[in-house]
Amino acid sequence: MPHGRRCVGVRKRRDLEALEEPLVPFRRPHVTTLQRYVRTTDLDHAYDAVHRTVAATDTSTLSYRAVAIGHADWGVPGQGLAVILLRPGPQVLAFQAALPAAITPFTGSGGTPAAFVTDPGESISQSTLDWVDGYVPAQIGPGRYTAHITVGFATLDDLEAIEAEPFDAFTVRPAAVAAYQLGNSGAARKLLRTWPTPA
């Protein structure tokens, strides 16, 4: 991928302050809706496209149902990335489908580590590069989109015990739609733009 693209994730930020404490300091509770490599020179065009999509959406109808604790393997030996698994409502799926259509003219594939936010000495993992590159179409639409709120890393043994416990389902609604430059594991590292949604 040519230099000069940023890895941008459009995310719905959550008003779930209780989850912030266990998270790495730069992580904010959020639900990823879309991840793409956007050409740096086209960022403003991509923001305008997201703005038009948000404006055309009745964001008060966007909701998820938190249904379980689960985990994903991001290549850390003996650990998994714990998440609250969400079931997206039909309006979320319609909004998610509209976003790639709106921003595709400003995106590319084959991103490099230069597209991401890193700490000194940090390397972007191949699993992160591949995840963002394949997000469309792999995570778009019913039966594909794995909506979740990241909680943090835990040992696989701890996760097995946590996942076996009963889970009280609850509803999650967005506080805003935001675009972030991403870090490793798709972490929302640098806020680029935000669009509030009605309370």
C-alpha positions as CSV (number, residue, x, y, z in Angstrom):
1,M,0.0,0.0,0.0
2,P,1.4,3.5,-0.8
3,H,2.6,5.5,2.1
4,G,0.2,8.2,3.2
5,R,-2.8,6.2,4.2
6,R,-4.2,5.9,7.7
7,C,-6.0,3.0,9.2
8,V,-9.3,4.5,10.2
9,G,-12.0,2.8,12.2
10,V,-15.5,4.2,12.4
11,R,-16.8,3.3,15.7
12,K,-19.8,4.0,17.9
13,R,-18.5,5.2,21.2
14,R,-20.3,4.0,24.3
15,D,-21.4,5.6,27.5
16,L,-20.0,2.7,29.5
17,E,-17.6,4.5,31.9
18,A,-17.5,1.5,34.2
19,L,-15.5,-0.5,31.6
20,E,-12.7,2.1,31.3
21,E,-10.8,1.1,34.4
22,P,-9.7,-2.4,33.2
23,L,-8.8,-1.1,29.7
24,V,-5.4,0.1,28.6
25,P,-5.4,3.9,29.1
26,F,-5.7,4.7,25.4
27,R,-8.7,2.4,24.9
28,R,-12.2,3.9,25.0
29,P,-15.3,1.7,25.2
30,H,-16.6,1.5,21.7
31,V,-18.2,-0.8,19.1
32,T,-16.4,-1.0,15.8
33,T,-18.7,-0.5,12.8
34,L,-16.2,-0.4,10.0
35,Q,-12.4,-0.5,9.6
36,R,-10.7,0.6,6.3
37,Y,-7.4,2.0,5.1
38,V,-8.2,5.6,4.0
39,R,-5.8,7.7,1.8
40,T,-4.5,10.5,3.9
41,T,-5.2,13.0,1.1
42,D,-8.9,11.9,1.1
43,L,-9.6,12.0,4.9
44,D,-11.7,15.1,4.6
45,H,-13.8,13.5,1.8
46,A,-14.2,10.3,3.9
47,Y,-15.3,12.4,6.9
48,D,-17.9,14.2,4.7
49,A,-19.2,10.8,3.5
50,V,-19.5,9.6,7.1
51,H,-21.3,12.8,8.0
52,R,-23.8,12.4,5.2
53,T,-24.4,8.8,6.2
54,V,-24.9,9.7,9.9
55,A,-27.2,12.6,8.8
56,A,-29.3,10.2,6.7
57,T,-29.7,7.7,9.6
58,D,-32.2,7.9,12.5
59,T,-29.4,7.3,15.0
60,S,-31.9,7.2,17.9
61,T,-32.9,3.7,16.5
62,L,-29.3,2.3,16.7
63,S,-29.0,-0.3,19.4
64,Y,-27.3,-3.6,20.3
65,R,-28.1,-6.3,22.8
66,A,-25.1,-7.4,25.0
67,V,-25.5,-11.2,25.1
68,A,-22.3,-12.8,26.4
69,I,-18.6,-12.5,27.3
70,G,-16.3,-14.0,24.7
71,H,-12.7,-13.7,23.5
72,A,-10.6,-13.4,20.4
73,D,-7.0,-14.6,19.7
74,W,-4.8,-11.7,18.7
75,G,-1.5,-13.7,18.8
76,V,-0.6,-13.2,22.5
77,P,0.5,-16.6,23.8
78,G,-1.7,-18.0,26.6
79,Q,-4.0,-14.9,26.5
80,G,-7.2,-13.8,24.7
81,L,-8.8,-10.5,24.1
82,A,-12.0,-10.5,26.2
83,V,-15.0,-8.8,24.7
84,I,-18.7,-8.3,25.5
85,L,-20.5,-9.8,22.5
86,L,-23.3,-7.7,21.0
87,R,-26.2,-8.6,18.8
88,P,-26.8,-5.6,16.4
89,G,-30.3,-4.4,15.7
90,P,-31.5,-4.1,12.1
91,Q,-30.9,-0.4,12.0
92,V,-27.3,-0.9,13.0
93,L,-26.9,-3.4,10.1
94,A,-28.4,-0.9,7.7
95,F,-26.1,1.8,8.9
96,Q,-23.1,-0.5,8.7
97,A,-23.9,-1.4,5.1
98,A,-24.3,2.3,4.1
99,L,-20.8,3.2,5.4
100,P,-18.6,1.2,3.0
101,A,-20.7,2.4,0.1
102,A,-20.1,6.0,1.1
103,I,-16.4,5.9,1.8
104,T,-15.1,3.3,-0.7
105,P,-13.9,5.9,-3.2
106,F,-11.4,7.1,-0.5
107,T,-10.1,3.7,0.6
108,G,-7.4,1.3,-0.4
109,S,-6.0,-2.1,0.6
110,G,-2.6,-3.5,1.6
111,G,-2.0,-1.1,4.5
112,T,1.4,-1.0,6.2
113,P,2.4,-0.4,9.8
114,A,2.8,3.3,9.0
115,A,-1.0,3.6,8.8
116,F,-1.3,2.9,12.5
117,V,-0.6,4.7,15.8
118,T,2.2,3.0,17.7
119,D,4.3,3.6,20.8
120,P,8.1,3.8,20.6
121,G,9.5,0.4,19.7
122,E,6.0,-1.1,19.0
123,S,5.4,-3.2,15.9
124,I,2.0,-3.6,14.3
125,S,1.1,-7.3,14.2
126,Q,0.3,-9.1,11.0
127,S,-3.0,-10.2,12.4
128,T,-4.0,-6.5,12.8
129,L,-2.9,-5.6,9.3
130,D,-4.9,-8.6,7.9
131,W,-7.9,-7.8,10.0
132,V,-8.3,-4.3,8.8
133,D,-7.6,-5.3,5.2
134,G,-10.3,-8.0,5.3
135,Y,-12.9,-6.2,7.4
136,V,-14.9,-5.6,4.2
137,P,-16.5,-7.9,3.3
138,A,-15.7,-10.3,6.2
139,Q,-17.4,-8.2,9.0
140,I,-20.2,-6.6,7.0
141,G,-23.8,-7.7,7.4
142,P,-25.9,-10.2,9.2
143,G,-24.1,-13.4,10.2
144,R,-20.7,-11.8,9.5
145,Y,-20.5,-8.7,11.8
146,T,-19.1,-9.6,15.2
147,A,-20.1,-6.6,17.2
148,H,-18.4,-6.3,20.5
149,I,-17.0,-4.1,23.2
150,T,-13.3,-4.9,24.1
151,V,-12.7,-5.4,27.8
152,G,-9.0,-6.3,27.7
153,F,-6.6,-9.2,27.7
154,A,-6.9,-12.1,30.2
155,T,-5.5,-15.6,30.5
156,L,-7.2,-18.3,28.5
157,D,-8.0,-20.2,31.8
158,D,-9.6,-17.1,33.3
159,L,-11.6,-16.5,30.1
160,E,-12.9,-20.0,30.1
161,A,-14.2,-19.6,33.6
162,I,-15.7,-16.2,32.9
163,E,-17.4,-17.3,29.7
164,A,-19.0,-20.2,31.6
165,E,-20.7,-17.9,34.1
166,P,-24.3,-16.6,33.5
167,F,-24.6,-13.3,31.7
168,D,-27.4,-10.8,32.2
169,A,-28.2,-9.3,28.8
170,F,-28.5,-5.5,28.5
171,T,-29.1,-2.9,25.7
172,V,-26.2,-0.7,24.4
173,R,-26.9,2.5,22.5
174,P,-24.3,4.8,20.8
175,A,-23.4,8.2,22.4
176,A,-21.6,9.2,19.1
177,V,-20.2,8.0,15.9
178,A,-16.4,8.6,15.7
179,A,-13.5,8.0,13.4
180,Y,-10.2,6.9,14.9
181,Q,-6.7,6.1,13.7
182,L,-6.1,2.6,14.9
183,G,-3.4,0.8,16.8
184,N,-2.6,-2.8,17.4
185,S,-5.6,-5.2,17.7
186,G,-7.8,-2.5,16.2
187,A,-7.5,-0.3,19.3
188,A,-9.1,3.2,18.9
189,R,-5.8,5.1,19.5
190,K,-6.3,8.6,18.1
191,L,-9.7,10.4,17.8
192,L,-9.9,12.0,14.4
193,R,-13.6,13.2,14.2
194,T,-16.8,12.7,16.0
195,W,-20.5,13.0,15.2
196,P,-22.9,13.1,18.3
197,T,-26.1,11.1,18.3
198,P,-29.3,11.9,20.1
199,A,-29.5,10.8,23.7
